[in-house]
C-alpha cells in the first residue's frame, strides 16, 4: 500500500477506537444527570445508585479517551502536515477553546467522584451538569473541524499562500450547527442505549422481579426513553444534514443515494448496492420523489447526479451502503424504544419477552455501530478532498516512511487498551455487584 492508504488507514483506526470512548464520554454524563434529577424528584435511592455506579464506569472510559484523543491529535500533525498548516492558520480556534471545555469536564468530574457524599443535592446536580456541558462542548468543538473540512470558510488561497483569514468565519462555517448538533444528539442516544443494553442483560440473569431486577428495569426504561427521544432528534437532524449536502456537497449526497443522473422528482434508494457499470442501485427499494423532498422540502427539487462531476471527484460508491446502514439502525432504535415504552407504560407489563430483551441487549452495540458507520460515511464521502474543493487528501499526507510499522504498533496498542477497558470494568462491577450496594443508604 502507498503512504496515502496507510496514513488514512492508521488515522481511521485511531478515530474508530477513540470515537467509542468519546461517544460514551458524551452520552453517559447526560444519563448520570438524569439519574441524579430523578433521585432528587422521587427520592428513590435506586437512581442515586445508578448515578454512582455509572460514574465509576464513565471514569474508566474517560481515562482511555484521553490517551486515544491525544494520539489522534499527534497523528494529525505527523500524518497530515499539509492539512495542519491550514488548521494552524485558520481553524485553530476550536482546538484552543476545547482545552477549557475539557478542563471544565475533568474538574467537576473529580469533584463529583470524590466529594459527592459531601455535596448538597443541588451542588451534585450542578457538578454533573457542568461535566455534561464540558463533554458535549468538547465533542462539538472537535467536530467543528470536520464541519470546516466539508464547508470551508474564513480564508482564501492565493499563489499557494493562505490569505484573508477570519477565524470566526471559519469557526461558524455553514455546516457547523447541523454537524455538531448531529454528533451531540447521536452520542447521547448511544450512551442511553448502552445503559439499556447492560440493564437488559442483567435482567435476564435475574430469576424474578426482586430488588435487583427492578433496579435494572428502571435503568432499562430510562435508557429506552432517552435513547428513543434522541434517536428521533438524530433523525430530524439527519434531514437537515441531507439538505446541507444538497447545497454544499452535492456529489456526496448523490453517492449516498447512488444517483447518477441529475433529475427532479428523484427517488430515494433504500438498501442494495451501487453498481458502477450499470449506474444503478441494485436490489434497492425505491421511494418515488422522496430524495428530492429530502433535499429541498419539495418533490420537484432538482438533485444533482454523479455524472455532472468529473469521476476523479466522486466519493467511493460504497458510501451508499454505509449511509443505509446508519439510517437503518437509527430507524430500528426509534421503533425499539417505542415498543418498549408502550409495552411497559401502556400495556402495564412488568416483564418483557426474552426475544425482545435480546434485541434490547443488541441496541447498545448497534447504536455504536451506527456511530462508526456515520463517521466513516462522513469522512469517506468527502474524498478525494481533505478540505472540500481546496485541498486534496493526497496533497496533505506526509512523505515520511515506515508508516506500515507504525500501523501495526498502534493496532497492538489499541487491542491492549480495549481489552484492558473490558477487564477493568468487569473486575470492578464483579467486585461491587448491585445486590451488594442496593440497600446502602445513599443520600
N, C-alpha and C positions, 0 to 999 in steps of 0.2 A: 504494500500500500504506500502511496505517496504521503508527504508530510501533511497535506491538507486533510486527507481522510483520517489519518491517525490523530491529528490535532482535534478534529471535530469529534471523533470517537472518544478521545480522552476527556475533553471538556463535557461532552454529552453524558458520559458515565458519571463524572463528578456531580453534575447538576441532577442527574437522575437519582443519585443517592441523597444528595443534600435536600432535594425537594421533598423527600419523605419526612425528614426531621423538621424542615422549615414549615411544611404544611400543618403537621400536627402541633408544631410550636405556635401557630396562629389559632388553630381550632380549639385546642384543649383549654387555654386560658378563658375563652368565652364560655365553655362548658363549666369550668370551675366557678366563674362569676355567676352563672345561672343557678348552680347548686347553692352557692352562698346566699343568693337572693331568696331562693325557695326556703332555705333554712330560717332566714330572718322572718319570712312571712308566715310559715307554717309551724315553726319550732320543732319540726320533725328532724331528729338527730341523724337520720339516715342521710339527709342531704349534706349535713356538716361532715359526715364521714366520707361521703363521695368527694367533696371538695378536698379534704385532707389526703385521701389516697390518690386521687388524680394528680394532685400537686407533686407527689413523690415521683410518679411516672413522668410527668412533664419535666421535672428537674433532670432526670436521666437523659431524656430526649434532647433537652436544651444543651446538656453537656457534650453531646455528639454533634449537634447542629453547629456549634461554634467552630470546631476544627474543620468540619466539611465546608462551611461557609468561607473560612479563612483560606482553605485550599483553593476554592473556586476563585477567590479574589487574586491569589498568587498566579493561578493558571491563566487568568485573563491577561495579566501583564506578560507572562512568559510565552504564551501561545499566540496571542493576538496583538502584537505591538502596534500594528497599523491602526487597529480599532481603538486601542487605549490612548493613542495620540489625540484622536478626536475627543474621547471621553475626558481626558485631562484638560483640554482647552474649551470644551463646550458643555458637557453634561456631567461634570464632577459634582454638581450641587446635590443631587440625591444621595450620593455616597457620603458627603460631608454631613448632611442632616441625619442620615441613618445612624451615625455614631451616637447621636443624642437619643434617638429612639431606642437603640439597644441599651444604652445606659439607663434609661427610664425603666425598661423592662427588667433588666438584671437587678437594679437597685431594689425595686419594690417586690420582685420575686424573692430576694433574700430576706427582706423584711417579713413577707408573708410566711415563708417557710419557717424561719427561726423565731419569730415573735408573734405568731398568730394567737397563741393562748394568752398573750399579754396585751393584745389589742382589743379595743372596744369593737362591738359588732360592725358599726358603720366604718371604722377605720380598716377593718378587714376587707369590707366591700370596696372601699376607696383604693386599697392596695392592689386588689385583684383587677379592678377596673383599669388602673394605670399599667399593670402588666399586660392586659389585653390590648390597650391602646398602643403601648410600645411595640408589641408583637405585630399588630396589624400595620402600624406605621412603617416598621422595618420592611415588611413584605411589599407594601405599596411603593415605597421609595426605591427599592431594588428593582421592582417590576417596571418602574418608570423608565429605566434604562432600556429595557426590552421594548417598551412602547416607543421610545425615541428611535430605536433601530427601524421600526416599521413606518413611523411617520416623523422623520427627522425635521427639525425646525431650529431656528435661532442661530444659523450660521450659513456661510457660503464658502465654496472653494474656488479660488481664482488663481490660475497658473500654479496649481499644486499647493497653494497656501490657504490656510483657514482664516477667513476674514469676517467682519461684521458679526462678531459673536455676541449673542444675547442669551445669557444663561437661563433667565426666567422664561424666555420664549421656548428654549429647548426643554426646560422642565415641564412647562404647561403645553407640551406638544398635543396635536389634535386627538390622539388616542389615549392620552394619559388617564382620564377619568374612567373610560369604559374598560380599559385593560386592567388598571389597578383595582377597580370595583369587582371585576370578574375573579381576580386572584383572591381577594379578601373573602367574598361570599362562598367561593368554592372551597377555600381552606376551612372555613367554619363548618360547612357541610361535611367535609371529610372528617374533621375532628368529632363531630356528633355521631356519624355512622361508625367511627372506630369505637366509641364508647358503647354504642348499641350492639356491635358485634361481640365485644367481650362480655357484655351483660347477658346476651342470648346464650353464649357458650356456657357461662356459669349457671344459668337457669336450667339448662339441660342436664347438668351434673347433679342438681338437687333432686331429692326424692319427691318433694311436695311443696306446698305453699307455707314453708316455715319462714323464720325471720330473714334468713339469708336470701331465700328465694324472692321474698317481697322486696328486699333491698335492691336486688338486681333487676327486678321488674320495674321499679321506679326509674332506675338508670336507663333501662331499655326504652321506656316510653319517652323519657326526656330526650334521648338520642334520636329516636324516630321523629318526634315532633319538631325539634330544632333542625335536624337534618332535612326533613321534608320542606320546611319553610325556606331554608337556604338553598335547597335544590331548586325550588321554584324561582327564587331570586336569581340563581345562576342561569336558569333557562331564559328568564326575561332579559338578563344582561347579555346572554348569548345572541339574542335577536338584535340588540344594539351593536354587538361586535360584528355581526354579519353586514349590517349597514355601513359600519366603518370600513370593512374590507371592500365593499362595493364602491365606496367613494375613493379610498386611498390605495388599496392593493387589489385591484380587480382580478389580476391573474391568480392570486392566492384563492379568492372566492371561486373562480372558475375551476381551479384544480381540486378544491374541496368538494365540488359537486360534479366533477367530470364533464363540465360544459365546454364543448369545443367551438361551437358556433354562436356568435352574438345574436341575441333574439329577445323579443318581447314575449310575455306570457311563458317565461322559461319554467320548465318543470323542476321539481325537487327530487333528486335521486336518492333513495334510501336503500342502503345495502349494496351488494355487488362489488365489482372491482373495475377500475378504469382500464380499458383496452386501447392502447395507443394506435394499433393498426387499424381498427375499425372505428376509432374515435367515438366510442360509446361506453356506457357503464353496463357491463354485462350482468344479467340476473338481478338488476335493481328493480325496486318498486318505485314507479314514478308517480308523483302527485302533481297533476297539471297546474301550471301557473304559480305554484307555491314558492319557487325560488324568486321569481320577480316580486312577489308580495313581501317575502322575507327581506329582500334587498332594498326595497323602496316604499313599502306600505301601499303599493299599487300593483294590480295584476298586469298592467301594461308597462311596467318598468323594464327598460332595456338592460339586460345583463350582458356584460362583455365576455366573450368566449376566449379560450386559449389561442385560437388561430389568429387573433388580432395582435398577438405579440410574437416576437422572434422566439423560436423554440429554445434558444440558449437562456432565455429569461423565464422559462417555465419552471415552477416548482416540481419536485418529484411527484409523479401521479399517484403514488400510494398514499398520499396525504388524504385522499378521499376515504380510504378505509379507516385511518386514524380518526378523522373527523366524525365518521359514522359511529365508531366505537365509543367515542367520548359522549356524543349526544345520546346514543342508545342507552348507555349506563345511567346517565343523568335522568333520562325519562323513566327508566325502571325504578330508580331510587324514589322518585316522586310517587309513583304508583305504590311502591312498597310501604312508604310512610303512611299513605292514605289507608291502605289495607289494615296496617297495624293500629292506627288511630280509631278507625271505625270498629274493628274487632273488639278493642278494649273499652272504648268510651261509649259507643252506641249499642253494641251487642252485649256489653257487660260481661265479657268472657275474661276470667282471670288467668286462664292458661291458653297458650297458643298451640296449634298442632305442630308436631315435630317437623314436618316438611317446611312449614312457614318459619320455624325457628332456624332451620338450616339456611334458609335464604337470608334471614336477619344476620346470621353469622358471616355470610359471604358479602354483606353490604359494605362493611368497612374496607376489606381488600379491594372490592370492585370500585369503590369511590376513589381510593388511592390510585388504582389503575387508570381511572378516568383522568385524574390529575396528570399522570405521566403521559397518557395519550395526548392530552391537551397541550402540554408543554412541548412535546415533540412536534405536534402539528404546527404550533405557533412559530417555532424556530425553523423547522424544515420547510414549512410553507413559505418562508421569506426568501429561501435560497433562489438564486445564487448570491444574494446580497447580504452583507453583514450590516450595512446601512442602506436602506432601500433606495435604489436608483442613484446612489452616490458612491458607495464603496463595495466592491465585490469581496466575498469571503476569501477568495484565493489571493487577493491583493493585501489582505490583512494578516495572513498567517506568518508565523515565524519561519526563518530559514535555517534554524539550528537543527542538528541531527539528533539521533538516539531517542526519538520520541517513542519508538516501539518498546524499548526497555522501560521507559517512564510509564507507559500504559500498563504494562504487566505489574510493575511495582505498586502503582495506585490501585489496580484491581485487587491485589493481595491485601492492601491496607483496608479497602472498603469491605472486603469479605470479613476480615477480622473485626472491624468496627461493628458491622451489623450483627455478627454472631455474638459479640460481647454485649451489645444492647439487649438482645433477647435473653441472654443468660443472666444479666444483672436484674432485669425486670422480673424474670421468672424466679430468681433467687429471693428477691425482696418480698414479692407478693406471696410466695410459698411460705416464707418465714412469718409473714404477717397476714394471714387469711382474714376475710371479712368476719367469719364466725368468731374469731378471737377479739375483734375490735368492736363488734356491733353493739355490745352492751356497755361500752366505755362511755362515761359521761363526758361528751364533747360540748363545750359551751362557746 
